């Protein structure tokens, strides 16, 4: 029984966590979570497409009997990179100018 519990614990260490780091390889360069837009351009060049949107998020803060509302404006940008027909296109997502996610698209041209 003890060896079974040990085996389960070891197996769980190999299960990827819910939070995964976003990263993108451009040639020999690598950009990852927290990179600025200028870092990505320096390592990967200009994307083939850029899209942006803004979102407002309301947060409520409570301090004793007092409640305060605060609206936070967030800007999201999605840049698409096409690395050719043998690689998947990559969509790089920025929040307020910092890289937060990388998604794969279809094969490039």
LOSEZA-819447 format. One record per residue (C-alpha): residue number from 1; residue in three letters; x, y, z. Coordinates in steps of 0.2 Angstrom, whole numbers, padded with zeros to 4 digits. Layout:
BEGIN
num_residuo_x_y_z
NUM_ALA_X_Y_Z;
...
END
This chain:
BEGIN
num_residuo_x_y_z
1_UNK_0000_0000_0000;
2_UNK_0014_0012_0004;
3_UNK_0023_0009_-0012;
4_UNK_0007_0012_-0022;
5_UNK_0005_0029_-0013;
6_UNK_0023_0033_-0017;
7_UNK_0020_0028_-0036;
8_UNK_0005_0039_-0036;
9_UNK_0014_0054_-0029;
10_UNK_0028_0052_-0041;
11_UNK_0016_0050_-0056;
12_UNK_0007_0066_-0051;
13_UNK_0024_0076_-0051;
14_UNK_0025_0072_-0070;
15_UNK_0007_0079_-0073;
16_UNK_0008_0096_-0081;
17_UNK_0002_0110_-0070;
18_UNK_-0014_0120_-0075;
19_UNK_-0003_0135_-0077;
20_UNK_0009_0134_-0092;
21_UNK_0022_0146_-0098;
22_UNK_0019_0154_-0115;
23_UNK_0034_0154_-0126;
24_UNK_0038_0156_-0144;
25_UNK_0054_0150_-0154;
26_UNK_0059_0162_-0168;
27_UNK_0075_0154_-0176;
28_UNK_0087_0152_-0162;
29_UNK_0079_0165_-0151;
30_UNK_0065_0162_-0138;
31_UNK_0052_0174_-0131;
32_UNK_0042_0169_-0116;
33_UNK_0029_0176_-0103;
34_UNK_0032_0194_-0098;
35_UNK_0041_0199_-0114;
36_UNK_0038_0216_-0121;
37_UNK_0032_0219_-0138;
38_UNK_0049_0227_-0143;
39_UNK_0057_0211_-0137;
40_UNK_0046_0200_-0148;
41_UNK_0049_0211_-0163;
42_UNK_0068_0211_-0160;
43_UNK_0068_0192_-0159;
44_UNK_0054_0187_-0171;
45_UNK_0052_0202_-0183;
46_UNK_0036_0210_-0188;
47_UNK_0020_0199_-0188;
48_UNK_0009_0197_-0203;
49_UNK_-0006_0203_-0194;
50_UNK_-0010_0213_-0178;
51_UNK_-0027_0215_-0170;
52_UNK_-0031_0224_-0154;
53_UNK_-0046_0226_-0142;
54_UNK_-0049_0234_-0125;
55_UNK_-0059_0228_-0111;
56_UNK_-0065_0236_-0095;
57_UNK_-0065_0226_-0079;
58_UNK_-0074_0232_-0063;
59_UNK_-0067_0226_-0046;
60_UNK_-0075_0229_-0030;
61_UNK_-0065_0232_-0014;
62_UNK_-0072_0231_0003;
63_UNK_-0064_0240_0018;
64_UNK_-0074_0237_0033;
65_UNK_-0091_0245_0030;
66_UNK_-0085_0254_0015;
67_UNK_-0086_0247_-0003;
68_UNK_-0076_0255_-0017;
69_UNK_-0078_0251_-0036;
70_UNK_-0063_0253_-0048;
71_UNK_-0063_0251_-0066;
72_UNK_-0047_0244_-0074;
73_UNK_-0044_0246_-0093;
74_UNK_-0035_0232_-0101;
75_UNK_-0028_0232_-0119;
76_UNK_-0026_0215_-0128;
77_UNK_-0016_0213_-0144;
78_UNK_-0015_0197_-0155;
79_UNK_0000_0196_-0167;
80_UNK_0000_0182_-0180;
81_UNK_0017_0175_-0186;
82_UNK_0018_0164_-0202;
83_UNK_0034_0154_-0202;
84_UNK_0030_0145_-0218;
85_UNK_0021_0130_-0225;
86_UNK_0030_0117_-0214;
87_UNK_0026_0125_-0197;
88_UNK_0010_0131_-0188;
89_UNK_0006_0149_-0188;
90_UNK_0008_0156_-0170;
91_UNK_-0003_0169_-0162;
92_UNK_0005_0179_-0149;
93_UNK_-0006_0187_-0136;
94_UNK_-0001_0203_-0126;
95_UNK_-0010_0211_-0111;
96_UNK_-0005_0229_-0108;
97_UNK_0011_0227_-0118;
98_UNK_0017_0210_-0110;
99_UNK_0016_0193_-0118;
100_UNK_0004_0182_-0109;
101_UNK_0000_0168_-0121;
102_UNK_0005_0159_-0137;
103_UNK_-0008_0149_-0148;
104_UNK_-0005_0138_-0163;
105_UNK_-0015_0141_-0179;
106_UNK_-0016_0132_-0195;
107_UNK_-0001_0129_-0206;
108_UNK_0007_0144_-0214;
109_UNK_0010_0148_-0233;
END
